[in-house]
Amino acid sequence: MQYDLIIRNVQLYDGSGSTPHAADVAVQGGRIAALQRRDTGKPLPASAGVVVDAGGLALAPGFIDVHTHDDTNVISQPDMLPKISQGITTVIVGNCGISASPVLLRGTPPDPMNLLGDADAFRYPCFGDYRRAVDAAQPAVNVAALVGHTALRNNHMDRLDRCATPGEINAMQVQLREALENGALGLSSGLAYSSAVASSTDEVQMLAEVLDEYGGVYTTHLRTEFDGILDAMDEAFTIGRHAKAPVIVSHLKCAGAGNWGRSTEVIRKLEGAAASHPVGCDCYPYAASSSTLDLKQVTSDFDIVITWSTPHPEMGGRKLADIAIEWGSSLLDTARQLQPAGAVYYGMDENDVRHILGHPLTMVGSDGLPNDPLPHPRLWGAFPRVLGHYSRDVGLFPLAEAIRKMTSLSADRFGLADRGRIAPGLAADLVLFDPATVRDTARFDDPARPAEGIHAVWVNGVLSYQQQQLTGHRAGRFLPRSRDLRAGFH
């Protein structure tokens, strides 16, 4: 038998969380064609156009970044180096209520849609337009997409500081239905942001009703991640139960100094909801967050570092408190003068991060901001940080479990039926890495640094990244929802 590719002598982590074993893997036509355990004493009896001797390195399914804001970048910057250099082969876009499509702007994109780019980046009034644009760009990674609640509000409301009318909700439902018919995964919301905070629970519930027609998922940046987080979680679960839709809580955290130490309560709330309804969450492996500069989050309780400012770009990389001293103004007045702006908030406790990240219901997502001039290092380092720091060095979970959180769990939750596992017939999205050396190198003051220990990445069977270099071959594609997402929660 002649295959396209054989990777011999790997330590195979198939994505299920089970114990790894030595194996040979064959690829043909972009899919896994055969697996052979080496403990049988019989190597794969075949030849291939390309044969790689992995020397016992770990081979895992390509990682799935379930929480990204790469919506426009997969088209404008299709090499996707920050992601493929981590072993990520699929990104899920459209999170936190903001998506590149379907969008019709009447001026500049409202906060936080501006995180995805300026007005020129929003060129996709119909979801089908976006899907075709992704395939035309052929990014280095696969792309699956949610539809943002804020994006829909922007399309149909004259202003965003109020609740939508029944007619406006109906118009949003029509657009959401069209997107789901064209392969969208579901609906996301960002109820903490000023562009969506005025929406009522009823508004989101009515919009989310469409999800039940297609088996779509509801993901949410909660209305608050601070003191009122338990009530915000209850709202999310109420919306999911009403819509008969699975619920994923985005970047679950205990934000704000007054909230530190509450992860036990938060996890208990998540587990309680999951007992009677399909519920999960994602988490990034850092104790600092990043977003636009939000006046509601300005505090002296922890450091806030400005990453960009439209009126004062020279302040990028500086602490808000230091700028306030220099300007002789309060933190709040200084923040007002800097807006619109972005910031990193050092507002979490490490023990809470570990408790949430380590939970079996938790997937890994980077939440990276690729258009930020000084991005949070999670954009380049989230996945190797889980593998190296949290699994190997801290011992938070075994490597097989770390990989499950990045692969099969994510594929199941988002209805990507042929991703997230290494098994015959499934897509050959693969990452070869060294468990002993893999680590993140991205820092807050120098974030654009590729991971170490990622030896090779194949996307749909095509070698796309090797030894910290792009190969020049891009093989990503748009991935439509391939099954009822309710089936991914058991």
Buried (B, 14 or more C-beta within 10 A) or exposed (E): EEBBBBBBBBBBBBBBBEEBBBBBBBBBEBBBBBBBBBEEEEBBEBEBEEBBEBEEBBBBBBBBBBBBBBBBBBBBBBBBBBBBBBBBBBBBBBBBBBBBBBBBBEEEBBBBBBBBBEBEBBBBBBBBBBBBBBEEBBBBBBBBBBBBBBBBBBBBBEEBEEEBEEEBBEBBBEBBBBBBEBBBBBBBBBBBBBBBBBBEBBBBBBBBBBBEBBBBBBBBBBBBBBBBBBEBBBBBBBBBBBBBBBBBBBBBBBBBBEBBEBBEBBBEBBEBBBEEBBBBBBBBBBBBBBBBBBEEBBBEEBBBBBBBBEEBEEBBBBBBBBBBEEBEBEBEEBBBBBBBBBBBBBBBBEEBBBBBBBBEBBBBBBBBBBBBEBBBBBBBBBBBBBBBBBBBEBEBBBBBBBBBBBBBBBBBBBBBBBBBBBBEEBBBBBBBBBBEBBBBBBEBEEBEBBBBBBBBBBBBBBBBBBEEEBBEEBBBBBBBBBEEBBEBBE
